């Protein structure tokens, strides 16, 4: 298999996020820590914006539309409920993106393009960082930890 390391990280990220978000409602996804920080909803929208960058490196179409980019990009404030995309829709888009990403990574040889491989590795780390945050936020909304 081509790009096994990068493929593996994205695959684990996807599983961790799904485990952490199991049973989380849209309303719960809007909860953020009292001390500040972003909600699960913002993180998932933000990951879709991140997937746009990943897709551009691989020649895939954007997954996040203008509305998602506007409210979930780096540097934006935590999402206000009236602007939040439903969590189920965010997850559906994330899952669609995952299928496309995995297929493209399996058919693309990055061994000759160190810069592209490095960018994809960085974005996989970025996604893993936020995947971990979903586990903490799951506990903040009062649910038992999903990864044991």
C-alpha positions as CSV (number, residue, x, y, z in Angstrom):
1,X,0.0,0.0,0.0
2,X,1.2,3.5,-0.8
3,X,1.5,6.2,1.8
4,X,0.8,3.8,4.7
5,X,2.0,6.1,7.4
6,X,-0.1,9.1,6.4
7,X,-3.1,6.8,5.6
8,X,-2.8,5.2,9.0
9,X,-2.9,8.5,10.9
10,X,-5.9,9.8,9.0
11,X,-7.6,6.4,9.6
12,X,-7.0,6.5,13.3
13,X,-8.1,10.2,13.5
14,X,-11.4,9.2,11.9
15,X,-12.0,6.3,14.3
16,X,-11.1,8.4,17.4
17,X,-13.4,11.2,16.3
18,X,-16.3,8.8,15.7
19,X,-15.7,7.1,19.1
20,X,-15.6,10.5,20.9
21,X,-18.7,11.8,19.1
22,X,-20.9,8.7,19.6
23,X,-24.1,9.8,21.3
24,X,-23.2,13.5,21.2
25,X,-26.2,15.6,20.1
26,X,-26.1,18.8,18.1
27,X,-27.0,20.9,21.1
28,X,-24.2,19.2,23.2
29,X,-21.8,19.8,20.3
30,X,-22.2,23.5,20.9
31,X,-20.9,23.4,24.5
32,X,-17.5,24.9,25.1
33,X,-15.3,24.9,28.2
34,X,-16.1,27.6,30.8
35,X,-12.5,28.9,30.7
36,X,-12.8,29.5,26.9
37,X,-12.1,27.4,23.9
38,X,-14.0,25.9,21.0
39,X,-16.8,23.4,21.0
40,X,-17.0,20.0,19.3
41,X,-19.1,21.7,16.6
42,X,-16.5,24.3,15.8
43,X,-13.8,21.6,15.8
44,X,-15.6,19.5,13.3
45,X,-16.3,22.4,11.0
46,X,-12.7,23.5,11.4
47,X,-11.5,20.0,10.4
48,X,-13.6,20.3,7.2
49,X,-11.8,23.6,6.4
50,X,-8.5,21.8,7.0
51,X,-9.7,19.0,4.6
52,X,-10.1,21.6,1.9
53,X,-6.3,22.2,2.1
54,X,-5.6,18.5,2.1
55,X,-7.9,18.0,-0.9
56,X,-6.2,20.8,-2.8
57,X,-2.8,19.0,-2.4
58,X,-4.3,15.8,-3.8
59,X,-6.4,17.4,-6.6
60,X,-9.7,16.6,-4.9
61,X,-12.7,19.1,-4.7
62,X,-13.3,21.2,-1.6
63,X,-15.5,19.6,1.1
64,X,-16.3,22.7,3.1
65,X,-18.5,25.3,1.4
66,X,-18.2,29.1,1.8
67,X,-20.4,29.1,4.9
68,X,-18.3,26.6,6.7
69,X,-15.1,28.4,5.7
70,X,-16.6,31.7,7.0
71,X,-17.4,30.4,10.5
72,X,-15.0,27.6,11.2
73,X,-11.6,28.8,9.8
74,X,-8.6,29.3,12.0
75,X,-8.9,32.5,14.0
76,X,-12.7,32.6,14.0
77,X,-14.5,32.7,17.3
78,X,-16.3,29.7,18.7
79,X,-19.4,29.1,16.6
80,X,-22.6,30.9,17.6
81,X,-25.7,28.6,17.7
82,X,-27.4,30.6,15.0
83,X,-24.5,30.0,12.6
84,X,-23.7,26.4,13.5
85,X,-24.0,23.7,10.9
86,X,-25.9,20.7,12.3
87,X,-23.4,18.2,13.7
88,X,-24.9,15.3,11.7
89,X,-24.2,17.3,8.5
90,X,-20.6,18.0,9.6
91,X,-20.0,14.4,10.3
92,X,-21.5,13.3,7.0
93,X,-19.2,15.7,5.2
94,X,-16.3,14.5,7.2
95,X,-17.1,10.8,6.4
96,X,-17.4,11.7,2.7
97,X,-14.1,13.4,2.8
98,X,-12.5,10.5,4.6
99,X,-13.6,8.0,1.9
100,X,-12.2,10.3,-0.9
101,X,-8.9,10.9,1.1
102,X,-8.3,7.2,1.8
103,X,-9.0,6.3,-1.9
104,X,-6.7,9.0,-3.2
105,X,-3.9,8.1,-0.7
106,X,-4.1,4.5,-1.9
107,X,-3.7,5.4,-5.5
108,X,-1.2,8.3,-5.2
109,X,2.6,7.7,-4.7
110,X,3.9,10.5,-2.6
111,X,7.4,9.1,-2.4
112,X,8.7,11.5,-5.1
113,X,7.0,14.6,-3.7
114,X,8.5,15.3,-0.3
115,X,6.9,18.7,0.1
116,X,3.4,17.3,-0.5
117,X,4.0,14.4,1.9
118,X,5.3,16.8,4.5
119,X,2.2,19.0,4.2
120,X,-0.1,16.0,4.5
121,X,1.8,14.8,7.5
122,X,1.4,18.2,9.1
123,X,-2.3,18.3,8.5
124,X,-2.7,14.7,9.9
125,X,-1.0,15.9,13.1
126,X,-3.3,19.0,13.2
127,X,-6.3,16.7,12.8
128,X,-5.0,14.4,15.5
129,X,-4.6,17.4,17.9
130,X,-8.2,18.3,17.4
131,X,-9.3,14.6,17.6
132,X,-7.9,14.6,21.1
133,X,-9.8,17.7,22.0
134,X,-13.0,16.0,21.1
135,X,-12.3,13.5,23.9
136,X,-11.8,16.2,26.5
137,X,-14.9,18.0,25.3
138,X,-16.9,14.8,25.5
139,X,-16.2,14.7,29.2
140,X,-17.0,18.4,29.6
141,X,-20.5,17.9,28.3
142,X,-20.9,15.1,30.9
143,X,-20.3,12.0,28.9
144,X,-18.1,9.1,29.9
145,X,-14.8,8.9,28.0
146,X,-15.1,6.9,24.9
147,X,-11.5,5.7,24.5
148,X,-10.4,3.4,27.3
